[in-house]
Amino acid sequence: MSEVTSDERAILDWLAGQRGAMIALLEDLVNIDSGTYDKAGVDKVGARLRDFFSQHGIATDVIPSDDFGDAIRAPVGVENGKSIVLMGHRDTVFPKGEAGRRPFKIEGDRAYGPGVADMKAGLVMNAFVLAAFAKFGGQPAPLVGLITSDEEIGSPFSRKVIEAEARKARAVFNAEPGRASGAVVTGRKGGVFMRFEVTGRAAHSGANYEQGISAIEEIARKIVKLHKVTDMPKGITVNVGIVAGGQTVNTVAPSARGEIDLRFITPADREAAMAKIEDIIATADLPGTSAVLTISGEFLPLVESEEGRKLYEHYAAAARDVGIEVPGEFTGGCADSGFTAAVGAPTLCATGPVGGRAHSADEYMEVETLVPRAQSVALAVRRLK
């Protein structure tokens, strides 16, 4: 363990004293609906965070979007040289009205509400770490808080913003929720989300059955083949999670559609799996059918690297000096951290407060992890060489 200096102690003590303010800000954010496609709601969360930054003397830049919430930059320090990025997204998967149906609450040691862990608690943590450095200084490089708006659907707007920021970064801490085990994430799978549409030929299923070509039968055959692309030893999985089709019960189905989730560990595995998927979609089992495949969203993998390992070890040492042990682990879930790592920025993910059951009505955040995780990130930032 390293000795905590007086300058470091000032930051850690200030963060410890902000527990109530952190919870109050978290409550504000959770009680605002911010589903990805609810631009007004996502921007309202952004406005609340910009107000917080303004109160702490931090100017913000807005990168506007017509379709999704705007991206927000909150720089601390003179931007000259490689930066340290504290990143997070403020969109959730929940529909409008969800915050009113089950607003923020604390029961026992856990906080509940839509997006409380994924990832509004991480945004609160990052905001207070930025405020601490704005107050005390001491950061070894310019800090940039980056708050995005569309991660839950693969960041179609924010990806370019994230990659541009990461190209200027010496380190990225992505405040996705800490794992239920208490771990941070050192590696993640990538993911490709696809839609496919199958066209057949309609016919009366009683009088003219032989004249029809069933798109539903064709899509069923394709689904069986698609699932066989899964290769568990390599970490490749294919799941057709949504299917629909047909016209009426007494009509041979003229159309059908499905949605595919591909997960993979390495870019090479992505290319191999995609080649198989594209061939399955393009090849008709039933003559007369046709199909079209469209990629609707994609995450890059957070590939474990030597630079990433060093950043994790640096962070874990800082966490120990705060008084917590934080293991690292690999996960099959996707996140924006894959984009930053892919352009060469050493990246650590899931540095946010510990939580679980994301994307469900039971989503929770461990309240007593809010301050220690903020302190761990702050000390790791302070000690970066």
PLY file of the C-alpha trace (Angstrom):
ply
format ascii 1.0
element vertex 385
property float x
property float y
property float z
element edge 384
property int vertex1
property int vertex2
end_header
0.00 0.00 0.00
1.09 3.55 -0.73
0.92 6.38 1.74
-1.91 8.80 1.05
-0.50 12.32 0.82
-2.13 15.37 2.38
-3.20 16.63 -1.04
-4.79 13.27 -1.85
-6.43 13.16 1.58
-8.10 16.51 0.94
-9.82 15.11 -2.15
-10.78 11.84 -0.45
-12.18 13.61 2.60
-14.16 16.05 0.49
-15.73 13.19 -1.47
-16.58 11.40 1.78
-18.40 14.51 2.92
-20.48 14.63 -0.27
-22.40 11.36 0.30
-25.71 13.11 0.93
-25.26 15.44 -2.03
-24.41 12.47 -4.26
-27.60 10.67 -3.26
-29.65 13.83 -3.80
-28.27 14.28 -7.33
-28.82 10.59 -8.05
-32.44 10.91 -6.97
-32.91 13.86 -9.31
-31.47 11.94 -12.26
-33.35 8.69 -11.62
-36.65 10.55 -11.36
-36.29 11.86 -14.92
-37.39 9.49 -17.69
-34.55 9.13 -20.17
-35.19 6.22 -22.50
-32.86 6.37 -25.47
-35.51 7.62 -27.91
-36.87 10.20 -25.45
-34.63 13.07 -26.55
-36.38 15.58 -24.32
-35.92 13.38 -21.25
-32.30 12.53 -22.01
-31.55 16.22 -22.50
-33.34 17.04 -19.24
-30.93 14.73 -17.41
-28.11 16.48 -19.26
-29.42 19.87 -18.16
-29.44 18.77 -14.53
-25.83 17.61 -14.83
-24.79 20.81 -16.59
-26.37 22.76 -13.74
-24.30 20.72 -11.27
-21.11 21.43 -13.20
-21.92 25.12 -13.37
-22.36 25.23 -9.60
-18.84 23.81 -9.27
-17.24 26.19 -11.75
-16.98 23.69 -14.60
-17.92 24.92 -18.06
-19.57 22.43 -20.42
-19.62 21.96 -24.17
-22.64 20.50 -25.97
-22.43 18.40 -29.12
-25.98 18.52 -30.51
-27.97 15.69 -32.03
-31.23 15.97 -33.94
-32.40 12.45 -33.10
-30.92 11.58 -29.70
-29.87 13.41 -26.58
-26.97 15.82 -27.01
-23.49 14.72 -25.95
-21.86 16.76 -23.19
-18.18 17.46 -22.46
-17.13 18.76 -19.06
-13.40 19.59 -19.13
-11.39 20.35 -15.99
-7.97 21.93 -16.43
-6.27 23.41 -19.46
-6.68 21.10 -22.44
-3.08 20.78 -23.54
-1.93 17.24 -24.08
-3.34 13.78 -23.50
-6.45 13.81 -21.34
-7.99 11.49 -18.77
-11.60 10.72 -19.70
-14.38 9.90 -17.24
-17.16 8.52 -19.40
-20.78 7.51 -19.00
-24.20 7.43 -20.70
-27.44 8.83 -19.41
-30.00 6.98 -21.55
-31.89 4.00 -20.14
-33.94 1.14 -21.60
-37.15 2.13 -19.80
-40.31 3.64 -21.35
-41.68 7.08 -20.64
-43.56 7.13 -17.36
-41.39 4.52 -15.66
-39.81 7.05 -13.30
-43.26 8.08 -12.13
-44.36 4.49 -11.61
-41.35 3.54 -9.51
-39.36 6.61 -8.45
-36.02 6.57 -6.67
-36.05 4.97 -3.24
-33.62 3.53 -0.73
-34.46 0.35 1.12
-31.81 -0.98 3.46
-28.43 -0.69 1.79
-29.77 -0.46 -1.76
-31.14 2.30 -3.97
-33.76 1.48 -6.59
-35.24 3.14 -9.64
-34.96 3.08 -13.45
-31.33 3.46 -14.46
-30.11 3.81 -10.87
-27.10 1.57 -11.54
-27.00 1.56 -15.34
-25.73 4.12 -15.20
-26.92 7.20 -13.41
-24.95 6.36 -10.27
-21.80 6.26 -12.39
-22.61 9.68 -13.82
-23.05 11.08 -10.30
-19.74 9.54 -9.24
-17.91 11.01 -12.24
-19.50 14.41 -11.69
-18.30 14.59 -8.10
-14.80 13.40 -9.01
-14.61 16.17 -11.61
-15.89 18.67 -9.03
-13.23 17.52 -6.57
-10.42 18.23 -9.03
-12.00 21.53 -10.02
-11.91 22.48 -6.33
-8.51 21.11 -5.30
-6.55 20.72 -8.54
-3.74 18.18 -8.66
-4.79 16.22 -11.73
-1.74 15.06 -13.73
-3.43 15.77 -17.07
-6.54 17.53 -18.38
-9.73 15.79 -17.24
-12.74 15.41 -19.51
-16.13 14.25 -18.36
-17.95 12.78 -21.37
-21.68 12.18 -21.00
-23.36 10.43 -23.93
-26.96 9.72 -24.83
-27.56 6.54 -26.86
-25.39 3.71 -25.50
-28.32 1.36 -24.99
-28.75 1.02 -28.77
-25.06 0.94 -29.71
-24.29 4.69 -29.68
-25.17 5.45 -33.32
-24.76 9.19 -32.63
-22.22 9.18 -29.81
-19.72 6.71 -31.26
-17.90 9.32 -33.33
-17.81 11.68 -30.35
-16.45 8.92 -28.10
-13.79 7.84 -30.59
-12.63 11.42 -31.17
-12.28 11.94 -27.42
-10.49 8.63 -26.93
-7.89 9.41 -29.60
-6.75 12.29 -27.38
-6.80 10.26 -24.15
-4.07 8.67 -22.08
-6.66 6.74 -20.03
-10.43 6.18 -20.00
-12.53 5.22 -16.97
-16.02 4.15 -18.03
-18.44 4.32 -15.09
-20.74 1.44 -16.02
-21.98 -0.23 -12.82
-19.45 -2.21 -10.85
-20.27 -5.90 -11.01
-22.38 -7.47 -8.27
-19.16 -9.21 -7.17
-17.56 -5.79 -6.65
-15.32 -6.22 -9.71
-14.49 -3.80 -12.46
-14.44 -5.02 -16.06
-11.17 -5.51 -17.92
-12.65 -7.14 -21.03
-16.01 -7.23 -22.79
-17.49 -8.98 -25.79
-18.45 -7.06 -28.87
-21.94 -7.30 -30.30
-23.72 -6.90 -33.61
-27.48 -6.35 -33.65
-29.22 -7.22 -36.92
-32.64 -7.37 -38.51
-33.57 -9.73 -41.33
-36.68 -9.80 -43.48
-37.86 -12.83 -45.48
-40.22 -12.58 -48.44
-42.33 -15.50 -49.66
-45.58 -15.73 -51.62
-49.10 -15.46 -50.24
-51.80 -17.99 -51.07
-55.03 -19.27 -49.55
-53.90 -22.03 -47.21
-56.92 -24.21 -48.00
-57.86 -23.64 -51.60
-54.45 -22.78 -53.12
-51.85 -24.05 -50.66
-49.48 -25.25 -53.37
-49.27 -21.76 -54.86
-47.83 -20.26 -51.70
-44.26 -20.11 -50.42
-44.10 -19.70 -46.65
-41.80 -17.00 -45.36
-42.42 -18.36 -41.86
-41.11 -21.80 -42.82
-38.09 -20.18 -44.43
-37.34 -18.03 -41.40
-37.68 -21.09 -39.14
-35.11 -22.96 -41.19
-32.77 -20.00 -41.06
-33.14 -19.66 -37.29
-31.99 -23.24 -36.73
-28.91 -22.60 -38.88
-28.20 -19.22 -37.27
-28.17 -20.68 -33.77
-25.67 -23.32 -34.94
-23.15 -20.51 -35.59
-22.78 -20.36 -31.79
-19.37 -21.61 -30.68
-19.26 -21.56 -26.89
-15.54 -22.47 -26.54
-14.69 -19.38 -28.62
-17.23 -17.19 -26.83
-19.35 -16.72 -29.98
-23.12 -16.71 -29.45
-25.97 -16.09 -31.87
-29.49 -15.49 -30.61
-32.59 -14.75 -32.64
-34.49 -12.89 -29.97
-37.47 -11.53 -31.91
-39.55 -13.13 -34.70
-42.78 -12.09 -36.35
-44.55 -12.79 -39.60
-47.56 -13.86 -41.51
-50.79 -12.27 -42.62
-53.68 -14.41 -41.35
-54.01 -17.94 -40.05
-55.47 -19.11 -43.35
-52.83 -17.47 -45.54
-49.47 -18.96 -46.48
-47.16 -16.35 -44.96
-45.85 -13.84 -47.51
-43.39 -12.24 -45.10
-41.53 -12.76 -41.84
-38.84 -10.92 -39.92
-36.41 -11.52 -37.09
-33.74 -9.83 -35.02
-30.31 -11.33 -34.33
-27.85 -10.74 -31.50
-24.26 -11.81 -32.23
-21.65 -11.71 -29.44
-17.91 -12.28 -29.91
-14.57 -11.74 -28.19
-12.19 -10.80 -30.99
-12.61 -8.88 -34.27
-11.50 -11.97 -36.18
-14.30 -14.00 -34.61
-16.76 -11.29 -35.60
-15.71 -11.49 -39.24
-15.92 -15.29 -39.31
-19.35 -15.36 -37.66
-20.72 -12.56 -39.83
-19.63 -14.40 -42.97
-21.66 -17.44 -41.85
-24.68 -15.33 -40.90
-24.64 -13.45 -44.21
-24.47 -16.74 -46.13
-27.41 -18.19 -44.17
-29.54 -15.15 -44.87
-28.60 -15.04 -48.55
-29.19 -18.75 -49.22
-32.81 -19.80 -49.71
-33.91 -23.19 -48.39
-37.32 -22.77 -50.00
-36.98 -21.81 -53.69
-38.78 -18.58 -54.37
-38.01 -16.90 -51.06
-35.58 -14.06 -50.59
-34.11 -12.32 -47.54
-32.38 -9.08 -46.62
-30.03 -8.55 -43.65
-29.48 -5.13 -42.04
-27.11 -4.20 -39.20
-29.04 -2.01 -36.75
-26.31 -1.45 -34.15
-22.86 -2.59 -33.14
-20.48 -2.55 -30.19
-16.76 -3.24 -30.49
-15.17 -5.59 -27.96
-13.08 -4.32 -25.08
-10.08 -6.49 -25.89
-7.86 -7.18 -22.92
-4.42 -5.64 -23.54
-1.15 -4.95 -21.73
-2.02 -1.25 -21.42
-5.46 -2.11 -20.08
-3.95 -4.54 -17.57
-1.58 -1.87 -16.29
-4.45 0.60 -15.92
-6.44 -1.97 -13.96
-3.49 -2.70 -11.64
-3.00 1.03 -11.10
-6.69 1.48 -10.25
-6.78 -1.61 -8.00
-3.79 -0.29 -6.03
-5.57 3.05 -5.54
-8.72 1.23 -4.42
-6.72 -0.72 -1.84
-5.44 2.56 -0.42
-9.06 3.66 -0.11
-9.75 0.43 1.77
-11.48 -1.80 -0.80
-10.40 -4.76 -2.89
-11.58 -4.56 -6.49
-11.00 -7.62 -8.69
-11.15 -7.48 -12.48
-13.30 -9.71 -14.64
-14.47 -10.37 -18.20
-18.12 -10.06 -19.21
-20.27 -10.91 -22.20
-22.08 -7.57 -22.02
-21.22 -4.72 -24.38
-20.43 -1.08 -23.62
-18.94 2.10 -25.08
-15.58 1.11 -23.58
-15.01 -1.08 -26.64
-14.95 2.02 -28.84
-12.32 3.78 -26.72
-10.09 0.70 -26.48
-10.34 0.07 -30.23
-8.75 3.44 -31.04
-5.87 2.77 -28.66
-6.89 4.40 -25.37
-6.10 2.29 -22.28
-9.57 1.66 -20.87
-11.09 0.36 -17.66
-14.82 -0.31 -17.49
-17.45 -0.70 -14.75
-15.71 1.71 -12.39
-19.10 2.98 -11.20
-20.80 2.10 -7.92
-21.72 -1.56 -7.53
-25.14 -2.58 -8.78
-27.10 -5.37 -10.35
-30.21 -6.56 -12.21
-29.86 -3.81 -14.79
-32.66 -3.39 -17.34
-35.22 -4.81 -14.91
-37.68 -3.49 -12.34
-35.36 -4.93 -9.67
-32.31 -2.88 -10.70
-30.38 -1.72 -7.64
-27.26 0.17 -6.57
-25.31 -0.56 -3.38
-25.44 2.80 -1.62
-22.33 2.26 0.49
-20.19 1.77 -2.63
-20.93 5.26 -3.99
-18.24 7.13 -2.02
-15.47 4.46 -2.04
-15.78 3.95 -5.79
-15.60 7.72 -6.34
-12.55 7.90 -4.09
-10.91 5.01 -5.97
-11.31 6.71 -9.34
-10.13 10.04 -7.92
-7.00 8.53 -6.38
-6.26 6.54 -9.55
-6.58 9.76 -11.59
-4.43 11.72 -9.15
-1.62 9.14 -9.34
-1.49 8.59 -13.09
2.02 9.31 -14.33
0 1
1 2
2 3
3 4
4 5
5 6
6 7
7 8
8 9
9 10
10 11
11 12
12 13
13 14
14 15
15 16
16 17
17 18
18 19
19 20
20 21
21 22
22 23
23 24
24 25
25 26
26 27
27 28
28 29
29 30
30 31
31 32
32 33
33 34
34 35
35 36
36 37
37 38
38 39
39 40
40 41
41 42
42 43
43 44
44 45
45 46
46 47
47 48
48 49
49 50
50 51
51 52
52 53
53 54
54 55
55 56
56 57
57 58
58 59
59 60
60 61
61 62
62 63
63 64
64 65
65 66
66 67
67 68
68 69
69 70
70 71
71 72
72 73
73 74
74 75
75 76
76 77
77 78
78 79
79 80
80 81
81 82
82 83
83 84
84 85
85 86
86 87
87 88
88 89
89 90
90 91
91 92
92 93
93 94
94 95
95 96
96 97
97 98
98 99
99 100
100 101
101 102
102 103
103 104
104 105
105 106
106 107
107 108
108 109
109 110
110 111
111 112
112 113
113 114
114 115
115 116
116 117
117 118
118 119
119 120
120 121
121 122
122 123
123 124
124 125
125 126
126 127
127 128
128 129
129 130
130 131
131 132
132 133
133 134
134 135
135 136
136 137
137 138
138 139
139 140
140 141
141 142
142 143
143 144
144 145
145 146
146 147
147 148
148 149
149 150
150 151
151 152
152 153
153 154
154 155
155 156
156 157
157 158
158 159
159 160
160 161
161 162
162 163
163 164
164 165
165 166
166 167
167 168
168 169
169 170
170 171
171 172
172 173
173 174
174 175
175 176
176 177
177 178
178 179
179 180
180 181
181 182
182 183
183 184
184 185
185 186
186 187
187 188
188 189
189 190
190 191
191 192
192 193
193 194
194 195
195 196
196 197
197 198
198 199
199 200
200 201
201 202
202 203
203 204
204 205
205 206
206 207
207 208
208 209
209 210
210 211
211 212
212 213
213 214
214 215
215 216
216 217
217 218
218 219
219 220
220 221
221 222
222 223
223 224
224 225
225 226
226 227
227 228
228 229
229 230
230 231
231 232
232 233
233 234
234 235
235 236
236 237
237 238
238 239
239 240
240 241
241 242
242 243
243 244
244 245
245 246
246 247
247 248
248 249
249 250
250 251
251 252
252 253
253 254
254 255
255 256
256 257
257 258
258 259
259 260
260 261
261 262
262 263
263 264
264 265
265 266
266 267
267 268
268 269
269 270
270 271
271 272
272 273
273 274
274 275
275 276
276 277
277 278
278 279
279 280
280 281
281 282
282 283
283 284
284 285
285 286
286 287
287 288
288 289
289 290
290 291
291 292
292 293
293 294
294 295
295 296
296 297
297 298
298 299
299 300
300 301
301 302
302 303
303 304
304 305
305 306
306 307
307 308
308 309
309 310
310 311
311 312
312 313
313 314
314 315
315 316
316 317
317 318
318 319
319 320
320 321
321 322
322 323
323 324
324 325
325 326
326 327
327 328
328 329
329 330
330 331
331 332
332 333
333 334
334 335
335 336
336 337
337 338
338 339
339 340
340 341
341 342
342 343
343 344
344 345
345 346
346 347
347 348
348 349
349 350
350 351
351 352
352 353
353 354
354 355
355 356
356 357
357 358
358 359
359 360
360 361
361 362
362 363
363 364
364 365
365 366
366 367
367 368
368 369
369 370
370 371
371 372
372 373
373 374
374 375
375 376
376 377
377 378
378 379
379 380
380 381
381 382
382 383
383 384
